[in-house]
Amino acid sequence: MSEPGVARGALRAAVIGASGIGKHHAKWLAALGAEVVAIVGSTAASAVATANNLHEQLGLSPTPYDSIESMLRREDPDLVHLCTPPELHYEQLLPVAAHRCHLLCEKPLTWDETKPAAQLIAEAREMVAQSERPGRITAVNLQYTAVPAAYYALCDERGLDVASPRSFFMHMDSRRERNVYDVIWRELSPHTLSVMMAFCGPGTLVHDSLELLLGERQCRARFSYERQAGGTCDCELIVGTVLEGPLTRRFGLNEVLVDYEGRNDASGVFRTYLRLDDYEAESDDFMYLSMRQMVLAASGQADRPLATLAEGLRNEEMQLEILAQGRRV
């Protein structure tokens, strides 16, 4: 990774839900110079177990809590990362929003299959409204927003002029066996939509163009996207679960497609590799870039994170708008 330890004055950070993806948040926060002072678990026992694991595996010494309110009151963190399952985000984000700290939330902002889409959007809008305060940095962890910079750098190296987005394609597979039908779309489409928006900028879906086929192990969406900057981009998104064999991870504009994968470099640092034909280029891991940008923004060294909470709201609005047109096949 480049430029580790970027935090100024050791930001005091807390992670809510640090046993899953939150463990990686804690790792990157510490690597970037923040002090992980606390973690919050679902029970006192699980919080202690997670804190012990973080100490054994990463050398961290966070204080364990089973109450968000108690943690905020006692620790007064500068930065909180919310990494619990999305059905918990709404009730857990609001007490954090009432505090003075900066905030990063895992994607999607909120999701509960027992609630109608209108309620989910209402909750997500309230989360954004309650969190927006002068001087506060809020973000959603849509790390693939970092893709365009790596993509354009690779195209420049190969002498390719991609020009304005006329078409966008992305195929993203995962290994999670439990991901089927709508769950695949919930888990992976925020990433593909975030990349599309990062390339195309603000815009709107052309409603009459929406098509989503929900297969047991693969979902395929097609739609047109009217760009605020002008022009329409024809988009195709494929997200899937692959239990055996290679994963397909591919994206690009105007039929200039690159494959990507994450793996350790010769020094053991996890990085992202983009391949175009027989040429491969190296990039910092996108998760690292998301965490780094958040730490820079929270410490006053950058204007904004990779993806703001408001951009996470727009992402979820589009995700649900497309899902409403879905049919199982």
C-alpha positions as CSV (number, residue, x, y, z in Angstrom):
1,M,0.0,0.0,0.0
2,S,1.2,3.6,-0.5
3,E,1.5,6.2,2.2
4,P,0.5,4.2,5.3
5,G,-0.1,6.1,8.5
6,V,-1.9,9.2,7.1
7,A,-4.0,10.2,10.1
8,R,-3.0,13.4,11.9
9,G,-3.1,13.4,15.6
10,A,-4.3,9.8,15.8
11,L,-8.0,9.9,15.2
12,R,-9.9,8.0,17.8
13,A,-12.0,5.4,16.0
14,A,-14.6,2.9,17.0
15,V,-16.0,0.0,15.0
16,I,-19.6,-1.2,15.5
17,G,-19.7,-4.9,14.4
18,A,-16.0,-5.9,14.2
19,S,-16.2,-9.6,13.9
20,G,-16.9,-9.8,10.1
21,I,-16.1,-7.1,7.5
22,G,-15.6,-4.8,10.5
23,K,-12.3,-6.6,11.3
24,H,-10.9,-5.4,8.0
25,H,-12.1,-1.8,8.8
26,A,-10.2,-2.0,12.1
27,K,-7.1,-3.3,10.4
28,W,-7.0,-0.5,7.8
29,L,-7.9,2.2,10.3
30,A,-4.9,1.1,12.5
31,A,-2.6,0.8,9.4
32,L,-3.6,4.4,8.4
33,G,-2.6,5.8,11.8
34,A,-6.0,5.9,13.6
35,E,-6.3,4.5,17.1
36,V,-9.1,1.9,17.3
37,V,-10.2,2.7,20.8
38,A,-13.5,0.7,21.0
39,I,-15.6,-2.0,19.3
40,V,-19.3,-2.7,19.8
41,G,-20.7,-6.2,19.7
42,S,-24.2,-7.6,19.9
43,T,-23.6,-9.0,23.4
44,A,-21.0,-8.4,26.1
45,A,-19.5,-11.8,25.5
46,S,-19.2,-11.4,21.7
47,A,-17.7,-8.0,22.1
48,V,-15.0,-9.3,24.5
49,A,-14.3,-12.3,22.1
50,T,-14.0,-9.9,19.1
51,A,-11.7,-7.6,21.1
52,N,-9.5,-10.5,22.1
53,N,-9.3,-11.7,18.4
54,L,-8.3,-8.2,17.2
55,H,-5.6,-8.1,19.8
56,E,-4.3,-11.6,18.9
57,Q,-4.5,-11.1,15.2
58,L,-3.7,-7.4,14.7
59,G,-2.2,-6.3,18.0
60,L,-5.1,-3.9,18.7
61,S,-6.5,-3.2,22.2
62,P,-10.0,-1.8,21.8
63,T,-12.4,-1.5,24.7
64,P,-15.3,-3.9,24.1
65,Y,-18.9,-2.6,24.5
66,D,-22.4,-4.1,23.9
67,S,-24.1,-0.6,23.9
68,I,-23.5,2.0,21.2
69,E,-24.7,4.8,23.5
70,S,-22.3,3.7,26.3
71,M,-19.4,3.6,23.9
72,L,-20.1,7.0,22.5
73,R,-20.5,8.5,26.0
74,R,-17.4,7.0,27.4
75,E,-15.0,7.0,24.5
76,D,-16.2,10.1,22.5
77,P,-14.6,8.8,19.3
78,D,-13.7,11.1,16.4
79,L,-14.8,8.5,13.8
80,V,-17.2,5.6,13.9
81,H,-17.5,2.8,11.3
82,L,-20.8,1.0,11.2
83,C,-20.2,-2.6,10.0
84,T,-23.2,-4.6,11.2
85,P,-25.8,-6.3,8.9
86,P,-27.8,-3.8,6.9
87,E,-31.1,-4.6,8.7
88,L,-29.5,-3.1,11.8
89,H,-28.1,0.1,10.2
90,Y,-31.2,2.3,10.7
91,E,-31.6,1.8,14.4
92,Q,-27.8,1.8,15.0
93,L,-26.8,4.8,12.9
94,L,-29.2,7.3,14.5
95,P,-27.5,7.4,18.0
96,V,-24.2,7.8,16.1
97,A,-25.7,10.6,14.1
98,A,-26.6,12.4,17.3
99,H,-23.0,12.4,18.3
100,R,-20.3,14.8,17.0
101,C,-18.2,12.1,15.3
102,H,-17.5,11.5,11.6
103,L,-19.3,8.4,10.3
104,L,-18.7,5.6,7.7
105,C,-21.5,3.0,7.1
106,E,-21.2,-0.3,5.2
107,K,-23.4,-0.7,2.2
108,P,-26.3,-0.7,1.6
109,L,-27.5,2.0,4.0
110,T,-30.5,-0.1,5.1
111,W,-32.1,-3.3,4.0
112,D,-34.7,-5.5,5.5
113,E,-36.7,-8.0,3.3
114,T,-39.7,-7.7,5.7
115,K,-40.1,-4.0,4.9
116,P,-41.4,-2.5,1.7
117,A,-39.1,-0.5,-0.6
118,A,-40.8,2.8,0.3
119,Q,-40.0,2.3,4.0
120,L,-36.4,1.4,3.3
121,I,-35.9,4.6,1.3
122,A,-37.6,6.7,3.9
123,E,-35.3,5.2,6.6
124,A,-32.2,5.8,4.4
125,R,-33.3,9.4,3.8
126,E,-33.7,10.0,7.5
127,M,-30.3,8.5,8.1
128,V,-28.7,10.9,5.7
129,A,-30.7,13.9,7.0
130,Q,-29.9,13.1,10.7
131,S,-26.2,12.7,9.9
132,E,-25.6,15.8,7.8
133,R,-24.0,18.5,10.0
134,P,-21.5,21.3,9.3
135,G,-17.9,19.9,9.5
136,R,-19.0,16.3,9.7
137,I,-17.7,13.8,7.1
138,T,-20.2,11.0,6.3
139,A,-19.5,8.1,4.0
140,V,-20.8,4.8,2.7
141,N,-18.2,2.1,2.0
142,L,-18.7,1.8,-1.8
143,Q,-15.0,1.1,-2.3
144,Y,-15.3,0.3,-6.0
145,T,-15.9,4.0,-6.6
146,A,-12.1,4.0,-6.9
147,V,-12.2,1.9,-10.1
148,P,-12.2,4.7,-12.7
149,A,-8.8,6.1,-11.7
150,A,-7.2,2.7,-12.1
151,Y,-9.1,2.0,-15.3
152,Y,-8.2,5.2,-17.0
153,A,-4.5,4.9,-16.0
154,L,-4.4,1.5,-17.6
155,C,-6.1,2.7,-20.8
156,D,-3.6,5.6,-21.0
157,E,-0.7,3.2,-20.6
158,R,-2.1,1.2,-23.5
159,G,-2.7,4.3,-25.7
160,L,-6.5,3.8,-25.6
161,D,-8.9,6.8,-25.7
162,V,-12.2,5.5,-24.2
163,A,-14.0,8.8,-24.6
164,S,-17.4,9.6,-23.0
165,P,-19.4,6.7,-21.6
166,R,-21.8,5.4,-24.3
167,S,-22.0,1.9,-22.8
168,F,-21.0,0.4,-19.5
169,F,-20.6,-3.3,-18.5
170,M,-19.7,-4.9,-15.2
171,H,-19.8,-8.5,-14.1
172,M,-19.0,-9.3,-10.5
173,D,-19.1,-12.8,-9.0
174,S,-18.7,-13.9,-5.3
175,R,-18.3,-17.2,-3.5
176,R,-21.1,-16.8,-0.9
177,E,-23.3,-19.9,-1.1
178,R,-26.2,-18.2,0.7
179,N,-26.4,-15.5,-2.0
180,V,-29.3,-16.5,-4.3
181,Y,-31.9,-14.5,-6.3
182,D,-32.7,-11.1,-4.6
183,V,-29.8,-11.6,-2.1
184,I,-27.3,-11.6,-4.8
185,W,-28.7,-8.3,-6.1
186,R,-28.7,-6.8,-2.5
187,E,-25.1,-7.8,-1.9
188,L,-23.4,-7.0,-5.1
189,S,-25.4,-4.5,-7.1
190,P,-24.4,-1.6,-4.9
191,H,-20.8,-2.1,-6.1
192,T,-21.7,-2.3,-9.8
193,L,-24.0,0.7,-9.6
194,S,-21.3,2.7,-7.7
195,V,-18.8,2.0,-10.5
196,M,-21.4,3.0,-13.2
197,M,-22.1,6.3,-11.4
198,A,-18.4,7.0,-10.8
199,F,-17.9,6.7,-14.6
200,C,-21.1,8.4,-15.7
201,G,-21.6,11.0,-13.0
202,P,-25.0,12.1,-11.6
203,G,-28.0,11.0,-13.7
204,T,-31.3,9.1,-13.7
205,L,-32.5,5.7,-14.8
206,V,-34.7,5.6,-17.9
207,H,-37.6,3.7,-16.2
208,D,-39.0,2.2,-19.4
209,S,-35.6,0.6,-20.2
210,L,-35.3,-1.3,-16.8
211,E,-34.9,-5.0,-17.0
212,L,-33.7,-7.4,-14.2
213,L,-33.6,-11.1,-14.5
214,L,-33.2,-12.8,-11.1
215,G,-31.6,-16.2,-11.4
216,E,-30.8,-18.5,-8.5
217,R,-27.1,-18.0,-9.0
218,Q,-26.9,-15.0,-11.4
219,C,-28.8,-11.7,-11.8
220,R,-28.6,-9.6,-15.0
221,A,-29.8,-6.0,-15.3
222,R,-30.1,-3.9,-18.4
223,F,-31.0,-0.2,-18.5
224,S,-30.3,3.2,-20.0
225,Y,-28.8,6.0,-17.8
226,E,-29.4,9.6,-18.7
227,R,-26.3,11.5,-17.6
228,Q,-26.7,15.0,-16.1
229,A,-23.6,16.0,-18.1
230,G,-25.4,15.0,-21.3
231,G,-25.9,11.8,-23.3
232,T,-27.2,8.4,-22.5
233,C,-25.2,5.4,-21.4
234,D,-26.5,1.8,-22.1
235,C,-25.7,-0.3,-19.1
236,E,-25.5,-4.0,-18.4
237,L,-24.8,-5.4,-14.9
238,I,-24.2,-9.0,-14.1
239,V,-23.8,-10.2,-10.5
240,G,-23.5,-13.8,-9.5
241,T,-22.6,-16.6,-7.0
242,V,-20.0,-19.1,-8.2
243,L,-19.3,-22.0,-5.9
244,E,-16.5,-23.7,-8.0
245,G,-14.1,-22.5,-10.6
246,P,-12.9,-19.0,-11.5
247,L,-14.8,-15.9,-10.6
248,T,-15.6,-13.4,-13.4
249,R,-14.8,-9.9,-12.4
250,R,-14.8,-7.6,-15.4
251,F,-15.9,-4.0,-16.2
252,G,-15.4,-1.3,-18.7
253,L,-16.7,1.5,-21.0
254,N,-17.5,1.4,-24.7
255,E,-16.5,-2.3,-25.0
256,V,-13.0,-1.7,-23.6
257,L,-13.2,-4.3,-20.9
258,V,-10.7,-5.2,-18.2
259,D,-10.6,-8.1,-15.8
260,Y,-9.6,-7.5,-12.2
261,E,-8.6,-9.6,-9.2
262,G,-7.1,-9.1,-5.7
263,R,-4.0,-10.9,-4.6
264,N,-0.8,-10.3,-2.6
265,D,2.1,-8.7,-4.2
266,A,5.7,-10.0,-3.8
267,S,5.9,-8.2,-0.4
268,G,2.7,-9.8,0.9
269,V,0.6,-6.6,0.5
270,F,-2.9,-7.2,-0.9
271,R,-3.5,-5.3,-4.1
272,T,-5.8,-5.1,-7.0
273,Y,-4.6,-6.2,-10.5
274,L,-6.3,-5.0,-13.7
275,R,-5.7,-7.0,-16.9
276,L,-6.3,-5.7,-20.4
277,D,-5.5,-8.4,-23.0
278,D,-2.0,-9.6,-22.0
279,Y,-1.1,-6.5,-20.1
280,E,-1.5,-6.3,-16.3
281,A,-1.4,-3.2,-14.1
282,E,-1.2,-2.9,-10.3
283,S,-3.4,-0.8,-8.1
284,D,-3.9,-0.3,-4.4
285,D,-6.6,-2.4,-3.0
286,F,-9.9,-0.6,-3.4
287,M,-11.0,-1.3,0.2
288,Y,-7.7,0.3,1.4
289,L,-8.4,3.3,-0.9
290,S,-11.8,3.8,0.6
291,M,-10.5,3.6,4.2
292,R,-7.6,5.9,3.3
293,Q,-9.8,8.5,1.8
294,M,-12.2,8.5,4.8
295,V,-9.3,8.9,7.2
296,L,-7.9,11.8,5.1
297,A,-11.3,13.5,5.0
298,A,-11.9,13.0,8.7
299,S,-8.5,14.4,9.6
300,G,-8.9,17.4,7.3
301,Q,-6.5,16.4,4.6
302,A,-9.1,15.7,1.9
303,D,-12.4,17.4,1.0
304,R,-14.6,14.3,0.9
305,P,-14.6,10.5,1.1
306,L,-14.9,8.3,-1.9
307,A,-18.7,8.0,-1.6
308,T,-20.8,10.2,0.7
309,L,-23.8,9.0,2.7
310,A,-26.0,11.0,0.3
311,E,-24.4,9.1,-2.6
312,G,-25.1,5.9,-0.8
313,L,-28.8,6.9,-0.6
314,R,-28.9,7.5,-4.4
315,N,-27.2,4.2,-4.9
316,E,-29.9,2.4,-2.9
317,E,-32.7,4.3,-4.6
318,M,-31.5,3.0,-7.9
319,Q,-30.9,-0.5,-6.6
320,L,-34.5,-0.7,-5.4
321,E,-35.9,0.9,-8.5
322,I,-34.3,-1.8,-10.6
323,L,-35.2,-4.5,-8.2
324,A,-38.9,-3.5,-8.5
325,Q,-38.7,-4.6,-12.2
326,G,-37.1,-7.9,-11.4
327,R,-38.5,-11.3,-12.3
328,R,-37.2,-14.7,-11.4
329,V,-36.1,-17.0,-14.1
